[in-house]
């Protein structure tokens, strides 16, 4: 082997090392930002459900819950509310490793932050098979899709996965997944949140799993983009804000159109909700909870009152104004107009105002909701 070949080997090796370091840095920042969310689920750990409980139940007896949403939409709170309970087994973003910074839309795999889609027949069915198997507590065949990191953090996946984390200190992942399969089967209630699948695709699980109920969470696209811009780990994956805006607006628009039809087709099994409608409203959060078939216990009531009285999904008050629309104080008018341009149809369908001037944007007396939100909980 010549000197030139040796140099090439050294260069390739160094490139690989630096690449790994770079990706490690990005992932570390991603998890660091997620773990900063401080939602106290302690009251939920004493919750009880009628007909629930830890038992060896058949698949027909199981009550399954899927939360479908978007990154930075309030999904961590809602997913935790419906997952961080003593009697529920919870999967946190199971498609994270399989699809990463993409989402499924029919037979296409689309980039999360770029308006680019690639035809990949078979991936959707593979993802649906995976989610169906998880609901049935079958994990070991999907080792290559399973995100170990997310499920060893109690703040994300809940305390039940602590057993998995401890197991991994001395055993193989297959052995530890088998342990969790056995635990999962003891729980009558099983839930997960999914951020990487269009509503038209995720709803296909309703036909596969007759005991599944779904909740799709919408949020003002401007609030979502605002969070994207000010979340470091998300921003590192965004080439341009406009591309991120185009992609999310198109996806949300399609999901709203789908939800308007599908909630009528599956009125007892699919609920679409608005972040803006749920914020600070105990009664509406309670109705979402009841929709899943779970009983609102004293512990759950304390939790709902606690979150309703202060915040929703980590938002903070903006100079005493409504924190549901925090973006009005932080986004520039130019950025808002860009979002309004690409999200015009989605905003119209969601009953939200577009702003005619910078002063109107910053005037919190102007109601951003111009029509009744289509998925308002009565």
N, C-alpha and C positions, 0 to 999 in steps of 0.2 A: 504493500500500500504506500503511495507516494505522500510527499509532504502536503501537496494540495488537497488530497483526500482527507488527511488528518485535520487540516484546517477547516474543511467543510463539516466534518463530524463535530468539531469543537463549536463552530458557529451554530449548527442545528441544535446541539445540546444546550448551549446557553440560551438560545431562543425559547426552547421548551421550558427551561427553568424560569426565565423571566415571565413567560406566558402563565405558568402555574401561579407564580407570585402575584401577578396582576389580577387573575381571576379570584385568587384567595382573598385579596384585598377587597374586591368588589363584594364578594359574598359576605365577608366579615361586616362590612358596612351595612349590607342589607339586613342581616340578622340583628345587628346592633340597633338599627332604627326600629325594627319590629318589636324588639324586647323592651324598648322604652315605653311602650304603651302600658299604662298602669290601670287596668280594669280589675276591680276586686270581685272575684267570683266565689269568695269564701262562703257566702250565704247559699249559693247554689249547691255546695257540697253536702248540704243536709236535706236537699229537696227529695220529695217523694212523688210518685205519679200513680194515679189509679190504674190498676192492671199492669203496672210496671214492675220494677224490682229485678233483682239478680236471680236468674233462673235459667235452666237449660230449656230454651224455647225453640219451637219449630219455626221455619222461615215464614209460615203462614201467620204466626202469632206476632211477628216482629212489627214494630212501628218504625218506619224509616223516614228520615227528614233530610232534604237536600236544600242548601242555601246557594243560589246562583247569583253572582254579582261581578263586580269589577275591582281592580286594584284601587285602593284609596277611596272606597265608596261607603265605608262604615261596616264592611263585611266581618271584620274581626270581632266587633262587638256583637253583632247579630248571630254570627256563627258560635261565639262563646256562650251567648245566652241560651242557645238551643243545643249546646254540646257539653258545657262544663258543669255537668251535674253528676251526682253520685250514681244515678241509675241509667246514664246514657253513655254509650261508647262512641267516641268522636274521632273522625279522620280530618286532619287539617290539610287542606289544599292538596289532595292526592295526585292531581295532574301536574304538580309543580316540576317534578323531575322529568316526567315523560315529555312534556311539551315546552317547558321552560318559558322563554319570552315570546310565546306564540299563543294563539287560541284557535279552536276548531270552529269552522264555519262550513257545514255541509261536508263535501269531499275535499275541501281546502284546508290547509294549515296556513294561517295568516299571522304576520308579525304583529306583536302587541303595540309597537310604537311606530310602525311604518306601514303605509298603505300598500303592502305587498302580500300577495297570497300565492301559494304553490299548490297545485293539484297533487294530492296524495291519497288516492283511494285506499280504503282499508283502515286508515288511522282512526277515523271516528268510531268505527265498530270496535276496534281494539281498545279505545278509551272507554267506550260504553261497557264492554265486557269486563274491563278492569274495575270500573266503579260498581257494576253489578256484583262482581265477586267480593269486593270489599264489604258491601252491604250484607253479603252472606258469610262474612268473616273468613273468606279464602284469600290469604295473603302470600303464602310461600311461592306460588307460581309466578308472582309478579315482583320478585325481589329486585329486578333491574329497573322497575318503575318507582319503587318505594323510596321516598325521601326520608332517610334516616335522621338527618339533622333536625328537620322540622318537628318530628315526632318525639324527640328527646328533650324538647323545651316545654316545660310545664305551662308557661304563659301562653303557648300557642295551642298545643294539642291536649292539654289537661293532665291531671295528675295520674290518670290510669296508665299513661305511657312511661311513668317512672320505672315501672317494673321492666320494661324493655330496655331502658337506659342502663339499669343495673345489670341486666342480663348480658348486655353487649360488652361489659368489662371483662368477661371471661368465656363467652360462648359465641358461636357463629351466628350470623344474621338469620340463617334458616332456623336454627334452634330457637332463637328469640321470637321470630315471627310465629312459630308454632305455638309458643307460650301465649302470645297475644291472640292468636286464633281461638285458643281454648277459652281465654278470658272474654273475648268478644261475644262468643256464643252464649255466654251467661246473661247477656244484657238484652232486654226486650226492646229497648229504644236504641237506635243507632243513627248517627247523623254525620254529615260532612258539609264542608263549604267548597264550592268550585268557582274558580275565577277565569278559567281558560276554555270555556265552551259557550257557544251561542245558545240562546234560549230554545231555538228550533231544534237544536241537537240534544240538549240535556233533557228536554221534555220527552224524548223517546224512551227514557227510563221509566216513565209512568206506565207504558204498555208492558215493559219487561217485569216491573215490580208492582203488582197490584196494591201493595200496602205502603207505597211511597207517597209522601206529600212533599211538594216543592214550594219554596218561597223565592221569588226573584226580587232583588233589591235594586231600585233605581235611585239615582241622585242627580241633582243639577250638574250637567256636564262641566260647567264653569268651576264648580267647587271641586270636581274630580281633577280637572286640569291644574287648578291652583295647587292642589296637594301634590300632583306630579312634579310641578316646577320647584316646589320647596321641600321635596323629599330627596335627599342626596343619592340614595341607592337607585331610585327610579330615574333620576336625571342622568345618571351615568350611562343608562341604556337608551337615552333619547338623542338622536342625531340633531333633530330640529323640533322645536315646539310645534310648529305648524303641522308637521307630519304626524306627531302624536295627537294633535287636535283632529286632523282629518280621520285618522284611524278610529279613535274613540267615538267621534260623532257618528260615523257611519255604522259602527257596531251598535251603539245605543239606539239609534233610529230604527234599525232592523229589529232589535229586541222589543222596542215599544210596540211596533206594528204587530209583531208576533204575539206579545202579551195581550193586546186588545182582543185578539182572536182566541188564543189558547185558554185564557181565563174563563171564557164563555163555554169552551169545549170541555174544560175540566174544572168546573166551579167549586167542587168539593176537594180538589186535590192540588190545584195550583193557585197560589196567592201572589199577586204582584203588589209591592209596597214601595212607598217613597220614603227616603231618608228624611225629607223635609216634613213629612206627615207624622213620622214616628218620634221625631226629636222632642224630648221633654214631655211626652204624653204617656202617662202611666196606663190609661185605659186602652190606648191603641196598642201599646206593647203587650198588654195582657191579652188582647184579642188575637194578636199574632201567635202568642204562646198557646192559646186555646185551640187555634186552628190546627195545630199539630196533634191534638188529642191529649196533650198533657194537662195535668191539673196544676193550677197556680197555687203553690203552697206558701206558707208564711215566709219561708226563706226566699222564695222567688219574689214575693211581693216586696220584701225589704230591698232586694237587689234592684227591682224595677223602679221603686221610689227613689232609691239612691241615685241611679243613673238619670232618671227623669228630672231630678232636682238640680243637677249640676251640669251635665254634658252628655254628649252622644258621640262615641267613637273618637274620644280624645280631643274634640274641638274645644277651643277656649273662647271666652267672651271677648268681643271686639269693642272696646270702649263702651261697654254697656249695651251694645246692639246685639241683634239676633245672630248667634254664632252659626246657625245653619247656613247663613249667607256670608260667611267670613271673607270669601273671595272678593266681595265688593270693596273691602278696605285694603286688600293687598295686591290685586291684579291691576295692571294699567288698563286704561280705556282702550288702547290699541290692541292689547291681547284679548280683551273681552269682545271687541268687534270682530276679531279674527275667529273666535269661538262661535260668536253669533252667526257669522257667515257660513261656516261649515256645519254648524249644528242647528240651522234655522228650522228644518223640519222636525228634528227631535225636540227642540224647545217648544215648538208649536203644539206637538202632540202631548208634551208633558205639562202644558198649560203655564209655561214660564215666560216672563217678559224679556224682550230684547231692549237694550238701553239706547236711547237716542243721543245722549251726550254724557260727557264725563261727570258733570254735576248731577245728572239723574242717577248715574251708577253709584255715586258716593252718598246720595241722599237716602238714608235708611228709612225715611218716612214713606218712600215709594215702595209699594208692595211688589216684590218680584214675581208673585203668583197672580196672573191676570185672569185665569180661568180656574175652575175647580180642578184640582189634580185628578187625573183620570182614575187613579187607583187609590183614592182616599178611602180610608177605613171608617166606615160609619159607626 
